[in-house]
Amino acid sequence: MTKPFQKDEPVRLGAADFFARSKARLTFDVPSALYDPNIVPMSGDPGTDKMLEIVAREQPVRPAAVLIPVIDRPEPTVLLTQRSAHLNDHAGQIAFPGGKIDAMDASPRDAALREAEEEVGLSRDFVEPVGYLDLYGTAFGFRILPTVAKVRPGFELTINHSEVDDAFEVPLSFLMDPANHQVHSKEFRGMERFYYAMPFAERYIWGATAGILRVLYERIYLP
């Protein structure tokens, strides 16, 4: 669970320290709340959590998996996608590779790896899963289990334009600097909802993607 809108001093971690901390602090234990319809997963933001409680009364909160691909460069980067503009849900938004967990998937990490291959052609030969981050509930009715992964450079991407318009890298140091964790808000059903945003150049990273990145920061960078 996030610590909403808390300001912290920046912590710099090199690639080796980041992956070492991630392996020490994360596991592949699947939380029961991923599949239990009686448990409403939280995001850490009271406004978003209230929205999710409302959505959960109207429809099932669907299990999903995303990959957080951290590329092992001298200055590590995170691979993100921009969803296609024609999609019905979250069109044009910045996202991690990922989607719903299918019955054929052996595990949530397998679903995340499959989705990354399908969306951007990221071969799992280059990907070393490290562990699951906290389960994250979205106000649009998803319970997302992120897989943090170490990605070896040298891969080539093939964009599936039916799902994704673009894929790009953002420095991990930018995303993990709390000075870049902005707080924005909008109204939903008469309530004010607060959420994280991390604008990077012309890219507007916000909502669940920014919220999950904030969870990553709190799990790996804070003591």
GROMACS elastic network, one bead per residue, 0.5 to 0.9 nm:
[ bonds ]
;  ai    aj funct       b0    kb
    1     4     6  0.88584   500
    1    42     6  0.68291   500
    1    43     6  0.60102   500
    1    45     6  0.84814   500
    1   134     6  0.72283   500
    1   135     6  0.84551   500
    1   136     6  0.80014   500
    1   215     6  0.70110   500
    1   218     6  0.89899   500
    2     5     6  0.85690   500
    2    43     6  0.67291   500
    2    45     6  0.71825   500
    2   211     6  0.79574   500
    2   212     6  0.87892   500
    2   214     6  0.70665   500
    2   215     6  0.56439   500
    2   218     6  0.71776   500
    3     6     6  0.60256   500
    3    44     6  0.64615   500
    3    45     6  0.79126   500
    3   214     6  0.88462   500
    3   215     6  0.84975   500
    3   218     6  0.80211   500
    4    44     6  0.63606   500
    4    45     6  0.57639   500
    4    46     6  0.84168   500
    4   194     6  0.89014   500
    4   195     6  0.85763   500
    4   196     6  0.87278   500
    5    45     6  0.86934   500
    5   181     6  0.79321   500
    5   182     6  0.80098   500
    5   183     6  0.66634   500
    5   195     6  0.85959   500
    5   196     6  0.78085   500
    6   178     6  0.85589   500
    7   178     6  0.64210   500
    7   179     6  0.75479   500
    7   181     6  0.85290   500
    8    11     6  0.87801   500
    8   177     6  0.87442   500
    8   178     6  0.60749   500
    8   179     6  0.79904   500
    8   222     6  0.88077   500
    9   177     6  0.82377   500
    9   178     6  0.70689   500
    9   179     6  0.81869   500
   10   176     6  0.77584   500
   10   177     6  0.53614   500
   10   178     6  0.60684   500
   10   179     6  0.74272   500
   10   221     6  0.87256   500
   11   173     6  0.88590   500
   11   176     6  0.79592   500
   11   177     6  0.72311   500
   11   178     6  0.88226   500
   11   221     6  0.64844   500
   11   222     6  0.79773   500
   12   173     6  0.69762   500
   12   176     6  0.82961   500
   12   177     6  0.81875   500
   12   221     6  0.82141   500
   13    16     6  0.79286   500
   13    17     6  0.57251   500
   13    18     6  0.56880   500
   13   173     6  0.79023   500
   13   221     6  0.78651   500
   14    17     6  0.53825   500
   14    18     6  0.60870   500
   14    19     6  0.87189   500
   14    74     6  0.80035   500
   14    75     6  0.73374   500
   14    76     6  0.77410   500
   14   173     6  0.89117   500
   15    18     6  0.51451   500
   15    19     6  0.62488   500
   15    20     6  0.84971   500
   15    71     6  0.89269   500
   15    72     6  0.64262   500
   15    73     6  0.74159   500
   15    74     6  0.69475   500
   15    75     6  0.69777   500
   15    76     6  0.59566   500
   16    19     6  0.54260   500
   16    20     6  0.60397   500
   16    21     6  0.85750   500
   16    72     6  0.86306   500
   17    20     6  0.50243   500
   17    21     6  0.59995   500
   17    22     6  0.84023   500
   18    21     6  0.53088   500
   18    22     6  0.61032   500
   18    23     6  0.86902   500
   18   220     6  0.72730   500
   18   221     6  0.81647   500
   19    23     6  0.61042   500
   19    24     6  0.85178   500
   19   130     6  0.78510   500
   19   149     6  0.88225   500
   19   150     6  0.73891   500
   20    23     6  0.52750   500
   20    24     6  0.62236   500
   20    25     6  0.86812   500
   21    24     6  0.50444   500
   21    25     6  0.60262   500
   21    26     6  0.83529   500
   21   220     6  0.61589   500
   21   221     6  0.83216   500
   22    25     6  0.52532   500
   22    26     6  0.57181   500
   22    27     6  0.89063   500
   22   130     6  0.68333   500
   22   131     6  0.74000   500
   22   148     6  0.79949   500
   22   219     6  0.82445   500
   22   220     6  0.60681   500
   23    26     6  0.56023   500
   23    27     6  0.74056   500
   23   130     6  0.57592   500
   23   131     6  0.67819   500
   24    27     6  0.81011   500
   25   131     6  0.84130   500
   25   219     6  0.74390   500
   25   220     6  0.71985   500
   26    29     6  0.87575   500
   26   130     6  0.72419   500
   26   132     6  0.59438   500
   26   133     6  0.66129   500
   26   134     6  0.89444   500
   26   148     6  0.86445   500
   26   219     6  0.85151   500
   26   220     6  0.88713   500
   27    30     6  0.85435   500
   27   130     6  0.75915   500
   27   132     6  0.58116   500
   27   133     6  0.81288   500
   28   109     6  0.85092   500
   28   130     6  0.81541   500
   28   131     6  0.51407   500
   28   132     6  0.55387   500
   28   133     6  0.89354   500
   28   147     6  0.86636   500
   29   131     6  0.83794   500
   29   132     6  0.74319   500
   30    33     6  0.85125   500
   30    34     6  0.73607   500
   30   107     6  0.86095   500
   30   108     6  0.79936   500
   30   132     6  0.77815   500
   30   145     6  0.84262   500
   31    34     6  0.57602   500
   31    35     6  0.82255   500
   31   134     6  0.84449   500
   31   135     6  0.73128   500
   31   145     6  0.86714   500
   32    35     6  0.60982   500
   32    36     6  0.60981   500
   32    39     6  0.85176   500
   33    37     6  0.74630   500
   33    38     6  0.80410   500
   33    39     6  0.55405   500
   33    40     6  0.72821   500
   33    41     6  0.65950   500
   33   135     6  0.77924   500
   33   143     6  0.82280   500
   34    37     6  0.82402   500
   34    39     6  0.83788   500
   34    41     6  0.79219   500
   34    62     6  0.84474   500
   34    63     6  0.58745   500
   34    64     6  0.82378   500
   34   135     6  0.70701   500
   34   143     6  0.62550   500
   34   144     6  0.75377   500
   34   145     6  0.72791   500
   35    38     6  0.88893   500
   35    39     6  0.84949   500
   35    61     6  0.89678   500
   35    62     6  0.81044   500
   35    63     6  0.64030   500
   35   143     6  0.85338   500
   36    39     6  0.57068   500
   36    40     6  0.83671   500
   37    40     6  0.71405   500
   37    56     6  0.86952   500
   37    60     6  0.69342   500
   37    61     6  0.69716   500
   37    62     6  0.86262   500
   40    49     6  0.86888   500
   40    52     6  0.75241   500
   40    53     6  0.68417   500
   40    56     6  0.71784   500
   40    61     6  0.76172   500
   40   137     6  0.75003   500
   40   143     6  0.81908   500
   41    49     6  0.81010   500
   41    52     6  0.82447   500
   41    61     6  0.87687   500
   41   135     6  0.67989   500
   41   136     6  0.62791   500
   41   138     6  0.83420   500
   41   142     6  0.88826   500
   41   143     6  0.63786   500
   41   144     6  0.88783   500
   42    45     6  0.78544   500
   42    46     6  0.86175   500
   42    48     6  0.81936   500
   42    49     6  0.56311   500
   42    52     6  0.79709   500
   42   135     6  0.77928   500
   42   136     6  0.61306   500
   42   137     6  0.51054   500
   42   138     6  0.79630   500
   42   143     6  0.86903   500
   43    46     6  0.79148   500
   43    48     6  0.67605   500
   43    49     6  0.60522   500
   43    52     6  0.89544   500
   43   135     6  0.81829   500
   43   136     6  0.53088   500
   43   137     6  0.51795   500
   43   138     6  0.68438   500
   43   139     6  0.88253   500
   43   208     6  0.85215   500
   43   211     6  0.75727   500
   43   212     6  0.85479   500
   44    47     6  0.88344   500
   44    48     6  0.78442   500
   44    49     6  0.69726   500
   44   136     6  0.86136   500
   44   137     6  0.89032   500
   44   211     6  0.87873   500
   45    48     6  0.54068   500
   45    49     6  0.60231   500
   45    50     6  0.86062   500
   45   193     6  0.82181   500
   45   194     6  0.69036   500
   45   195     6  0.71379   500
   45   211     6  0.89932   500
   46    50     6  0.60632   500
   46    51     6  0.86142   500
   46   193     6  0.80305   500
   46   194     6  0.81605   500
   47    50     6  0.52067   500
   47    51     6  0.63545   500
   47    52     6  0.87268   500
   47   191     6  0.74272   500
   47   192     6  0.66294   500
   47   194     6  0.61451   500
   47   195     6  0.84151   500
   48    51     6  0.50213   500
   48    52     6  0.61772   500
   48    53     6  0.86930   500
   48   137     6  0.84283   500
   48   138     6  0.71014   500
   48   139     6  0.56821   500
   48   193     6  0.59563   500
   48   194     6  0.71198   500
   48   195     6  0.76520   500
   49    52     6  0.50210   500
   49    53     6  0.62712   500
   49    54     6  0.87659   500
   49   137     6  0.75893   500
   49   138     6  0.78868   500
   49   139     6  0.70992   500
   50    53     6  0.51127   500
   50    54     6  0.64539   500
   50    55     6  0.87646   500
   50   139     6  0.82722   500
   50   193     6  0.88993   500
   51    54     6  0.51509   500
   51    55     6  0.62240   500
   51    56     6  0.85723   500
   51   138     6  0.85032   500
   51   139     6  0.54021   500
   51   140     6  0.82993   500
   51   188     6  0.76748   500
   51   189     6  0.84973   500
   51   191     6  0.85712   500
   51   193     6  0.82249   500
   52    56     6  0.58982   500
   52    57     6  0.86278   500
   52    61     6  0.84271   500
   52   137     6  0.71503   500
   52   138     6  0.64581   500
   52   140     6  0.70854   500
   52   141     6  0.64985   500
   52   142     6  0.87488   500
   53    56     6  0.51053   500
   53    57     6  0.65464   500
   53   139     6  0.83023   500
   54    57     6  0.54229   500
   54    58     6  0.68456   500
   54   139     6  0.86694   500
   55    58     6  0.51764   500
   55    59     6  0.62000   500
   55    60     6  0.80659   500
   55    61     6  0.77618   500
   55   139     6  0.69727   500
   55   140     6  0.70754   500
   55   141     6  0.61074   500
   56    59     6  0.53799   500
   56    60     6  0.58213   500
   56    61     6  0.58189   500
   56   141     6  0.67117   500
   57    60     6  0.77258   500
   59    62     6  0.87909   500
   59   141     6  0.74867   500
   60   141     6  0.70373   500
   60   142     6  0.84508   500
   61   137     6  0.83492   500
   61   138     6  0.88112   500
   61   140     6  0.83815   500
   61   142     6  0.50403   500
   61   143     6  0.61581   500
   62   100     6  0.74076   500
   62   101     6  0.87049   500
   62   141     6  0.62505   500
   62   143     6  0.58392   500
   62   144     6  0.83149   500
   63    99     6  0.87504   500
   63   100     6  0.60937   500
   63   101     6  0.61708   500
   63   141     6  0.89895   500
   63   142     6  0.59632   500
   63   144     6  0.60953   500
   63   145     6  0.78280   500
   64    98     6  0.74538   500
   64    99     6  0.53993   500
   64   101     6  0.51220   500
   64   102     6  0.87857   500
   64   108     6  0.76352   500
   64   111     6  0.82433   500
   64   112     6  0.85281   500
   64   142     6  0.64980   500
   64   143     6  0.59496   500
   64   145     6  0.63570   500
   64   146     6  0.85582   500
   65    97     6  0.87174   500
   65    98     6  0.55941   500
   65    99     6  0.56695   500
   65   100     6  0.61912   500
   65   101     6  0.62341   500
   65   108     6  0.56406   500
   65   109     6  0.70539   500
   65   110     6  0.87978   500
   65   111     6  0.62148   500
   65   112     6  0.52796   500
   65   115     6  0.85747   500
   65   143     6  0.82818   500
   65   144     6  0.52876   500
   65   146     6  0.56771   500
   65   147     6  0.74180   500
   66    95     6  0.88439   500
   66    96     6  0.59641   500
   66    97     6  0.56527   500
   66    99     6  0.63474   500
   66   100     6  0.86617   500
   66   108     6  0.82701   500
   66   109     6  0.79353   500
   66   111     6  0.78046   500
   66   113     6  0.82042   500
   66   115     6  0.78163   500
   66   116     6  0.82708   500
   66   144     6  0.69448   500
   66   145     6  0.64904   500
   66   147     6  0.62319   500
   66   148     6  0.87679   500
   67    96     6  0.60847   500
   67    97     6  0.56110   500
   67    98     6  0.60787   500
   67   109     6  0.76000   500
   67   111     6  0.88357   500
   67   112     6  0.50917   500
   67   113     6  0.67856   500
   67   115     6  0.82598   500
   67   116     6  0.70697   500
   67   129     6  0.87541   500
   67   145     6  0.87762   500
   67   146     6  0.57096   500
   67   148     6  0.62138   500
   67   149     6  0.69574   500
   68    78     6  0.70469   500
   68    79     6  0.73833   500
   68    80     6  0.81726   500
   68    96     6  0.63050   500
   68    97     6  0.76072   500
   68   112     6  0.88720   500
   68   146     6  0.65756   500
   68   147     6  0.58688   500
   68   149     6  0.59487   500
   68   150     6  0.85927   500
   68   213     6  0.87644   500
   69    77     6  0.82737   500
   69    78     6  0.56470   500
   69    79     6  0.55444   500
   69    80     6  0.79673   500
   69    96     6  0.81327   500
   69    97     6  0.84541   500
   69   127     6  0.78357   500
   69   129     6  0.87545   500
   69   147     6  0.82928   500
   69   148     6  0.64121   500
   69   149     6  0.50893   500
   69   150     6  0.62231   500
   69   151     6  0.60704   500
   70    73     6  0.87868   500
   70    76     6  0.65291   500
   70    77     6  0.56540   500
   70    79     6  0.66210   500
   70   148     6  0.73533   500
   70   149     6  0.59557   500
   70   150     6  0.52253   500
   70   151     6  0.57764   500
   70   152     6  0.88307   500
   70   172     6  0.76216   500
   71    75     6  0.87107   500
   71    76     6  0.54796   500
   71    77     6  0.52192   500
   71    78     6  0.60752   500
   71    79     6  0.72422   500
   71   149     6  0.83094   500
   71   150     6  0.59891   500
   71   152     6  0.61341   500
   71   153     6  0.64508   500
   71   169     6  0.86783   500
   71   172     6  0.89459   500
   72    75     6  0.75561   500
   72    76     6  0.52534   500
   72    77     6  0.72996   500
   72   150     6  0.63804   500
   72   151     6  0.58221   500
   72   152     6  0.57129   500
   72   153     6  0.64824   500
   73    77     6  0.69635   500
   73   151     6  0.88980   500
   73   152     6  0.79927   500
   73   153     6  0.68125   500
   75   171     6  0.70072   500
   75   172     6  0.76327   500
   75   173     6  0.79382   500
   76   170     6  0.86617   500
   76   171     6  0.61037   500
   76   172     6  0.55817   500
   76   173     6  0.75945   500
   77   169     6  0.57601   500
   77   170     6  0.52712   500
   77   173     6  0.78739   500
   78   168     6  0.82350   500
   78   169     6  0.53590   500
   78   170     6  0.53191   500
   78   171     6  0.62947   500
   78   172     6  0.58356   500
   78   175     6  0.84910   500
   79    96     6  0.74589   500
   79    97     6  0.84401   500
   79   167     6  0.68922   500
   79   168     6  0.57286   500
   79   170     6  0.66999   500
   80    94     6  0.68083   500
   80    95     6  0.58763   500
   80    96     6  0.51618   500
   80    97     6  0.69372   500
   80   166     6  0.85515   500
   80   167     6  0.56790   500
   80   168     6  0.55440   500
   80   169     6  0.61215   500
   80   170     6  0.75533   500
   81    93     6  0.82341   500
   81    94     6  0.56472   500
   81    95     6  0.52643   500
   81    96     6  0.59586   500
   81    97     6  0.65504   500
   81   119     6  0.87307   500
   81   120     6  0.81696   500
   81   164     6  0.65910   500
   81   165     6  0.75617   500
   81   166     6  0.56858   500
   81   168     6  0.63195   500
   81   169     6  0.86765   500
   82    85     6  0.86173   500
   82    91     6  0.84721   500
   82    92     6  0.57833   500
   82    93     6  0.55773   500
   82    95     6  0.61648   500
   82    96     6  0.85726   500
   82   163     6  0.88986   500
   82   164     6  0.58004   500
   82   165     6  0.56278   500
   82   166     6  0.51777   500
   82   167     6  0.62402   500
   82   168     6  0.82409   500
   82   203     6  0.88861   500
   83    86     6  0.86238   500
   83    87     6  0.75524   500
   83    90     6  0.72687   500
   83    91     6  0.57198   500
   83    93     6  0.54500   500
   83    94     6  0.63347   500
   83    95     6  0.68874   500
   83   161     6  0.87256   500
   83   163     6  0.60490   500
   83   165     6  0.57015   500
   83   166     6  0.73136   500
   83   167     6  0.89718   500
   84    87     6  0.58554   500
   84    90     6  0.87389   500
   84    91     6  0.57450   500
   84    92     6  0.53188   500
   84    93     6  0.80358   500
   84   161     6  0.67304   500
   84   162     6  0.67556   500
   84   163     6  0.53279   500
   84   166     6  0.80019   500
   85    88     6  0.86200   500
   85    90     6  0.84637   500
   85    93     6  0.82292   500
   85   163     6  0.87478   500
   85   164     6  0.82865   500
   85   165     6  0.73845   500
   86    89     6  0.88764   500
   86    91     6  0.61596   500
   86    92     6  0.78924   500
   86   162     6  0.83659   500
   86   163     6  0.85941   500
   87    90     6  0.69874   500
   87    92     6  0.79181   500
   87   162     6  0.82791   500
   87   163     6  0.72583   500
   88    91     6  0.63659   500
   90    93     6  0.56218   500
   90    94     6  0.86496   500
   91    94     6  0.89659   500
   92   164     6  0.84234   500
   92   165     6  0.78365   500
   93   204     6  0.78776   500
   93   205     6  0.77127   500
   93   206     6  0.83010   500
   94   203     6  0.75896   500
   94   204     6  0.70005   500
   94   205     6  0.56475   500
   94   206     6  0.74349   500
   94   209     6  0.71338   500
   95    98     6  0.81583   500
   95   205     6  0.78902   500
   95   206     6  0.88765   500
   95   208     6  0.81882   500
   95   209     6  0.56982   500
   95   210     6  0.88891   500
   96   116     6  0.85652   500
   96   146     6  0.89614   500
   96   209     6  0.68314   500
   97   112     6  0.70976   500
   97   113     6  0.84424   500
   97   115     6  0.61582   500
   97   116     6  0.50066   500
   97   117     6  0.86193   500
   97   118     6  0.89080   500
   97   119     6  0.66952   500
   97   120     6  0.77172   500
   98   101     6  0.88682   500
   98   111     6  0.74824   500
   98   112     6  0.52769   500
   98   113     6  0.79409   500
   98   114     6  0.81068   500
   98   116     6  0.62454   500
   98   119     6  0.80088   500
   98   146     6  0.87331   500
   99   111     6  0.76972   500
   99   112     6  0.72834   500
   99   115     6  0.64547   500
   99   144     6  0.86470   500
  100   111     6  0.76799   500
  100   112     6  0.88453   500
  100   115     6  0.87859   500
  100   142     6  0.86456   500
  100   144     6  0.85918   500
  101   104     6  0.83322   500
  101   105     6  0.66272   500
  101   107     6  0.82220   500
  101   108     6  0.65521   500
  101   110     6  0.88300   500
  101   111     6  0.56328   500
  101   112     6  0.81350   500
  102   105     6  0.54668   500
  102   106     6  0.88849   500
  102   111     6  0.71150   500
  103   106     6  0.79341   500
  104   107     6  0.89231   500
  104   111     6  0.86475   500
  105   108     6  0.70865   500
  105   109     6  0.85261   500
  105   110     6  0.57817   500
  105   111     6  0.54113   500
  105   114     6  0.82810   500
  106   109     6  0.81598   500
  106   110     6  0.59107   500
  106   111     6  0.75134   500
  107   110     6  0.50552   500
  107   111     6  0.63794   500
  107   112     6  0.87598   500
  108   112     6  0.62596   500
  108   113     6  0.86888   500
  108   132     6  0.88882   500
  108   145     6  0.70281   500
  108   146     6  0.82702   500
  108   147     6  0.78566   500
  109   113     6  0.61409   500
  109   114     6  0.84828   500
  109   129     6  0.74712   500
  109   131     6  0.85128   500
  109   132     6  0.79666   500
  109   145     6  0.84836   500
  109   146     6  0.79583   500
  109   147     6  0.58796   500
  110   113     6  0.51049   500
  110   114     6  0.60409   500
  110   115     6  0.85285   500
  111   114     6  0.50703   500
  111   115     6  0.60887   500
  111   116     6  0.85853   500
  112   115     6  0.51755   500
  112   116     6  0.61979   500
  112   117     6  0.87183   500
  112   146     6  0.78685   500
  112   147     6  0.70196   500
  113   116     6  0.51354   500
  113   117     6  0.63328   500
  113   118     6  0.86820   500
  113   122     6  0.82230   500
  113   123     6  0.82539   500
  113   124     6  0.63776   500
  113   127     6  0.81913   500
  113   129     6  0.88219   500
  113   147     6  0.88709   500
  114   117     6  0.51904   500
  114   118     6  0.61749   500
  114   119     6  0.85957   500
  114   124     6  0.81887   500
  115   119     6  0.58726   500
  115   120     6  0.82986   500
  115   121     6  0.89070   500
  116   119     6  0.52918   500
  116   120     6  0.58187   500
  116   121     6  0.64440   500
  116   122     6  0.56446   500
  116   123     6  0.78669   500
  116   124     6  0.83450   500
  117   120     6  0.57528   500
  117   123     6  0.57986   500
  117   124     6  0.72830   500
  117   157     6  0.87889   500
  117   158     6  0.86445   500
  118   121     6  0.57859   500
  118   122     6  0.79532   500
  118   158     6  0.88781   500
  118   159     6  0.84372   500
  118   160     6  0.69119   500
  118   163     6  0.89135   500
  119   122     6  0.80461   500
  119   158     6  0.79790   500
  119   159     6  0.61871   500
  119   160     6  0.51366   500
  119   161     6  0.79815   500
  119   162     6  0.84856   500
  119   163     6  0.63201   500
  119   164     6  0.63786   500
  120   123     6  0.89538   500
  120   157     6  0.55562   500
  120   158     6  0.51570   500
  120   160     6  0.58758   500
  120   161     6  0.87638   500
  120   163     6  0.89636   500
  120   164     6  0.74497   500
  120   166     6  0.84159   500
  120   167     6  0.71784   500
  121   156     6  0.74392   500
  121   159     6  0.63694   500
  121   160     6  0.76632   500
  122   125     6  0.85093   500
  122   126     6  0.76373   500
  122   127     6  0.81886   500
  122   155     6  0.69291   500
  122   156     6  0.69764   500
  122   157     6  0.56836   500
  122   158     6  0.75613   500
  123   126     6  0.58904   500
  123   127     6  0.71769   500
  123   155     6  0.72344   500
  123   156     6  0.81645   500
  123   157     6  0.82644   500
  124   128     6  0.77127   500
  124   151     6  0.88423   500
  125   128     6  0.80549   500
  125   152     6  0.87637   500
  125   155     6  0.89197   500
  126   150     6  0.83049   500
  126   151     6  0.55735   500
  126   152     6  0.51135   500
  126   153     6  0.74597   500
  126   154     6  0.80256   500
  126   155     6  0.66678   500
  127   149     6  0.63890   500
  127   150     6  0.58677   500
  127   152     6  0.64926   500
  128   148     6  0.88274   500
  128   149     6  0.54577   500
  128   150     6  0.50402   500
  128   151     6  0.62502   500
  128   152     6  0.80822   500
  129   132     6  0.85649   500
  129   147     6  0.66812   500
  129   148     6  0.61114   500
  129   150     6  0.62195   500
  129   151     6  0.84618   500
  130   147     6  0.72104   500
  130   148     6  0.55252   500
  130   149     6  0.50554   500
  130   150     6  0.67217   500
  131   146     6  0.84976   500
  131   147     6  0.57258   500
  131   148     6  0.55883   500
  131   149     6  0.72480   500
  132   135     6  0.82316   500
  132   145     6  0.67371   500
  132   146     6  0.56988   500
  132   148     6  0.60981   500
  133   136     6  0.85696   500
  133   145     6  0.66879   500
  133   146     6  0.53752   500
  133   147     6  0.61944   500
  133   148     6  0.67383   500
  133   212     6  0.83890   500
  133   215     6  0.77208   500
  133   216     6  0.69724   500
  133   219     6  0.80196   500
  134   144     6  0.86497   500
  134   145     6  0.66666   500
  134   146     6  0.72230   500
  134   212     6  0.84709   500
  134   215     6  0.74127   500
  134   216     6  0.85069   500
  134   219     6  0.86986   500
  135   143     6  0.66323   500
  135   144     6  0.56770   500
  135   146     6  0.71081   500
  136   142     6  0.81495   500
  136   143     6  0.56906   500
  136   144     6  0.50460   500
  136   145     6  0.63976   500
  136   146     6  0.80081   500
  136   208     6  0.80158   500
  136   211     6  0.84243   500
  136   212     6  0.70756   500
  136   215     6  0.88663   500
  137   140     6  0.85129   500
  137   141     6  0.73370   500
  137   142     6  0.58436   500
  137   144     6  0.61944   500
  137   145     6  0.89455   500
  137   208     6  0.82534   500
  138   141     6  0.57562   500
  138   142     6  0.53395   500
  138   143     6  0.65008   500
  138   144     6  0.76913   500
  138   207     6  0.84499   500
  138   208     6  0.63520   500
  139   142     6  0.73769   500
  139   208     6  0.86983   500
  146   212     6  0.79181   500
  148   216     6  0.87085   500
  151   155     6  0.86614   500
  152   155     6  0.73571   500
  157   167     6  0.83842   500
  159   162     6  0.87427   500
  159   163     6  0.84191   500
  159   164     6  0.65565   500
  159   165     6  0.73226   500
  159   166     6  0.68975   500
  159   167     6  0.74981   500
  160   163     6  0.58089   500
  160   164     6  0.58034   500
  160   165     6  0.77194   500
  160   166     6  0.89217   500
  161   165     6  0.54188   500
  161   166     6  0.79928   500
  162   165     6  0.79240   500
  164   167     6  0.75912   500
  169   172     6  0.89012   500
  170   173     6  0.85594   500
  170   174     6  0.72883   500
  170   175     6  0.74190   500
  170   200     6  0.77724   500
  171   174     6  0.53720   500
  171   175     6  0.66897   500
  171   176     6  0.87791   500
  172   175     6  0.51473   500
  172   176     6  0.59863   500
  172   177     6  0.85107   500
  173   176     6  0.51634   500
  173   177     6  0.60723   500
  174   177     6  0.53582   500
  174   178     6  0.85950   500
  174   179     6  0.88193   500
  174   180     6  0.69376   500
  174   198     6  0.87971   500
  174   200     6  0.84106   500
  175   178     6  0.78224   500
  175   180     6  0.68969   500
  175   181     6  0.78107   500
  175   198     6  0.71347   500
  175   200     6  0.88706   500
  175   210     6  0.85854   500
  175   213     6  0.70695   500
  175   214     6  0.82424   500
  175   217     6  0.82720   500
  176   179     6  0.87235   500
  176   180     6  0.78927   500
  176   181     6  0.83623   500
  176   213     6  0.75692   500
  176   214     6  0.75377   500
  176   216     6  0.81001   500
  176   217     6  0.55949   500
  176   221     6  0.78654   500
  177   180     6  0.56692   500
  177   181     6  0.72179   500
  177   217     6  0.82685   500
  178   181     6  0.50300   500
  178   182     6  0.82824   500
  178   214     6  0.83862   500
  178   217     6  0.83106   500
  179   182     6  0.75232   500
  180   197     6  0.80940   500
  180   198     6  0.57241   500
  180   199     6  0.77379   500
  180   200     6  0.88826   500
  181   196     6  0.62060   500
  181   197     6  0.60558   500
  181   198     6  0.54506   500
  181   199     6  0.86912   500
  181   210     6  0.80915   500
  181   214     6  0.76316   500
  182   195     6  0.83360   500
  182   196     6  0.56316   500
  182   197     6  0.50725   500
  182   198     6  0.60339   500
  182   199     6  0.82489   500
  183   194     6  0.66455   500
  183   195     6  0.57567   500
  183   197     6  0.61119   500
  183   198     6  0.87660   500
  184   193     6  0.84028   500
  184   194     6  0.57313   500
  184   195     6  0.55286   500
  184   196     6  0.62218   500
  184   197     6  0.65910   500
  184   206     6  0.87849   500
  185   192     6  0.65916   500
  185   193     6  0.53504   500
  185   195     6  0.60447   500
  185   196     6  0.85497   500
  186   191     6  0.83062   500
  186   192     6  0.57100   500
  186   193     6  0.53982   500
  186   194     6  0.67845   500
  186   195     6  0.85051   500
  187   190     6  0.60644   500
  187   191     6  0.53995   500
  187   193     6  0.58259   500
  187   194     6  0.88076   500
  188   191     6  0.51899   500
  188   192     6  0.62793   500
  188   193     6  0.66017   500
  189   192     6  0.84215   500
  195   206     6  0.73388   500
  195   207     6  0.58709   500
  195   208     6  0.82467   500
  195   210     6  0.81257   500
  195   211     6  0.71315   500
  196   205     6  0.85228   500
  196   206     6  0.57953   500
  196   207     6  0.60830   500
  196   208     6  0.81914   500
  196   209     6  0.87182   500
  196   210     6  0.55639   500
  196   211     6  0.57336   500
  196   214     6  0.78329   500
  197   204     6  0.72203   500
  197   205     6  0.56108   500
  197   207     6  0.66425   500
  197   209     6  0.86479   500
  197   210     6  0.56515   500
  197   211     6  0.79190   500
  198   203     6  0.86231   500
  198   204     6  0.66417   500
  198   205     6  0.50742   500
  198   206     6  0.61433   500
  198   210     6  0.63696   500
  199   202     6  0.73498   500
  199   203     6  0.58042   500
  199   205     6  0.54085   500
  199   206     6  0.76256   500
  200   203     6  0.50806   500
  200   204     6  0.63554   500
  200   205     6  0.71691   500
  201   204     6  0.80024   500
  205   209     6  0.66837   500
  205   210     6  0.58997   500
  206   209     6  0.58606   500
  206   211     6  0.73093   500
  207   210     6  0.54800   500
  207   211     6  0.60013   500
  207   212     6  0.86116   500
  208   212     6  0.59395   500
  208   213     6  0.84481   500
  209   212     6  0.52887   500
  209   213     6  0.62928   500
  209   214     6  0.86904   500
  210   213     6  0.50139   500
  210   214     6  0.61780   500
  210   215     6  0.87186   500
  211   214     6  0.50173   500
  211   215     6  0.63714   500
  211   216     6  0.87338   500
  212   216     6  0.62555   500
  212   217     6  0.86650   500
  213   217     6  0.62630   500
  213   218     6  0.87336   500
  214   218     6  0.62990   500
  214   219     6  0.86734   500
  215   218     6  0.50952   500
  215   219     6  0.60913   500
  215   220     6  0.85224   500
  216   219     6  0.52166   500
  216   220     6  0.59857   500
  216   221     6  0.78002   500
  217   220     6  0.54870   500
  217   221     6  0.51992   500
  217   222     6  0.69941   500
  218   221     6  0.57000   500
  218   222     6  0.52451   500
  218   223     6  0.84368   500
  219   222     6  0.63550   500
  219   223     6  0.83233   500
  220   223     6  0.79093   500
